[in-house]
Amino acid sequence: MTIHFEKLSQSNALAIANEWKYDGIYSFYDMIEDLEDYEEFTDENLRNKNDHYQAIANGELVGFFCVVQEDSVIEIGLGLKPDACGKGVGKGFVEQIVSFIHTNYQYQKLVMNVAVFNQRAIKVYHSCGFHDVKVIKQRSNGSIYEFLVMEKLR
C-alpha cells in the first residue's frame, strides 16, 4: 500500500475521533476514551501546536500520525484505520511514516510510547527498527497504564 501524507484536515480529524472504533482491548485507542486527547485532536487550534498528518491510500483515509519535536528528539503518535488493523499492513504503514519524517525533519532520535498490552503494535515497531527503552506509568483514559517507551536512532 503506497501512502500519501498531507496535513490532517478538520473533517478527517473529526471522522477519526468520532467514527474510528477499535475491537476488544484495542478500544483503549478510541479517541473518545480520553477526553483530553479527544479535545486536543478535534480542536484545530490545539491540534496545530504539533504537526498532524493524514495518511491517504487509493484516495481513502487509512491512518494518521503526529510529530512532537523537542530539540533533536521527535516523539510520534499514530493510528491505523480500525478495519486495517491485524491485516499485515502495519509494518509498511510505520516504515512510510518513518521515511516521511526522515525526509522532512531534522532529528537524532524517534520516540514512541505504546501501551504494554499492545503486543501487536510492539511487534510491528520492533520489525521497523525501534528498540525498547523502558516501561513508564502514564495517565490515560482516566487511569494509570504502563507504556513501553521505544526509540529508533536516525
C-alpha positions in Angstrom: 0.0 0.0 0.0 1.5 3.3 -1.1 0.6 6.1 1.2 0.5 9.9 0.6 0.8 12.1 3.6 -0.7 15.6 4.0 -1.7 17.9 6.8 -4.7 16.5 8.7 -7.9 18.1 7.7 -10.5 19.1 10.2 -13.1 16.8 8.6 -10.8 13.8 8.8 -9.8 14.7 12.4 -13.5 14.6 13.3 -14.1 11.4 11.4 -11.1 9.7 13.2 -12.2 11.0 16.6 -15.9 10.2 16.3 -16.1 7.2 13.9 -13.0 5.1 14.4 -13.8 2.3 16.9 -11.4 -0.5 17.6 -12.3 -4.0 18.7 -11.8 -5.6 22.1 -8.8 -4.4 24.2 -7.9 -2.0 21.4 -11.0 0.1 22.2 -8.4 1.8 24.5 -7.4 3.7 21.4 -10.8 5.1 20.6 -10.4 8.8 20.8 -13.5 9.3 22.9 -11.9 7.2 25.7 -9.7 10.1 26.7 -11.4 13.4 26.8 -8.2 15.4 26.9 -6.8 13.6 23.8 -10.2 13.9 22.1 -10.3 17.7 22.6 -6.7 18.2 21.5 -7.3 16.1 18.4 -10.6 17.7 17.4 -9.8 21.4 18.2 -7.8 22.8 15.2 -6.1 25.4 17.3 -4.9 22.8 19.9 -4.0 20.2 17.3 -1.9 22.7 15.3 0.6 23.1 18.1 2.1 19.9 16.7 2.3 18.5 13.2 -0.6 16.2 12.4 -0.8 14.3 9.1 -3.4 12.1 7.4 -2.4 9.0 5.5 -4.2 8.6 2.2 -4.0 5.4 0.1 -6.0 4.9 -3.1 -8.0 8.1 -2.2 -9.1 6.8 1.2 -8.1 7.8 4.7 -6.2 4.9 6.2 -4.4 6.4 9.1 -2.8 9.4 10.8 0.3 10.4 12.7 1.6 13.3 14.7 5.1 14.7 15.3 6.1 16.4 18.5 9.6 17.7 18.2 11.8 18.9 21.1 15.4 19.7 20.0 16.8 16.6 18.2 14.1 14.2 19.5 10.8 13.6 17.7 8.0 11.8 19.5 5.5 10.2 17.2 2.0 9.0 17.8 0.0 7.2 15.1 -3.2 5.4 14.3 -4.2 3.0 11.6 -7.8 2.7 10.5 -9.6 0.1 12.6 -10.5 -2.2 9.6 -6.9 -2.2 8.5 -5.6 -3.4 11.9 -4.4 -7.0 12.1 -4.2 -7.3 8.3 -0.4 -7.2 7.9 -0.2 -3.6 6.7 1.2 -2.1 9.9 4.9 -2.5 9.1 4.6 -0.8 5.7 2.5 2.0 7.3 5.1 2.6 10.0 8.0 2.4 7.5 6.4 5.0 5.3 5.8 7.3 8.3 9.5 7.0 9.3 10.6 7.6 5.8 8.4 10.8 5.6 9.8 12.1 8.9 13.4 11.3 7.8 12.8 13.3 4.6 11.0 16.3 6.2 12.6 16.7 9.6 16.0 17.1 11.3 16.3 14.8 14.3 18.6 12.3 16.0 16.0 10.0 17.6 12.4 8.9 17.1 10.5 8.0 20.3 7.1 6.2 20.7 5.1 5.2 23.7 2.9 2.2 23.3 0.6 0.6 25.8 2.3 -2.6 27.2 -0.7 -4.7 26.4 -0.5 -3.8 22.7 1.9 -6.6 21.7 0.6 -6.5 18.1 1.9 -2.9 17.7 5.1 -3.6 19.7 5.9 -6.4 17.3 5.5 -4.1 14.3 7.6 -1.4 15.9 10.4 -3.9 16.6 10.3 -5.0 12.9 10.7 -1.4 11.9 13.9 -1.0 14.0 12.5 0.5 17.2 14.1 -0.7 20.4 12.7 -1.0 24.0 14.0 1.7 26.3 11.9 1.4 29.5 8.4 1.0 30.9 6.7 4.0 32.4 3.4 4.6 34.1 1.3 7.3 32.4 -2.2 8.7 32.9 -4.5 7.9 30.1 -8.2 7.2 29.7 -9.0 8.2 33.3 -6.4 5.8 34.9 -2.7 4.9 35.1 -1.4 2.5 32.5 2.0 1.0 31.7 3.6 2.2 28.4 6.7 0.9 26.7 9.0 3.7 25.6 10.6 2.7 22.3 13.2 4.6 20.2 14.9 4.5 16.8 18.1 6.4 16.1 18.4 8.2 12.8 
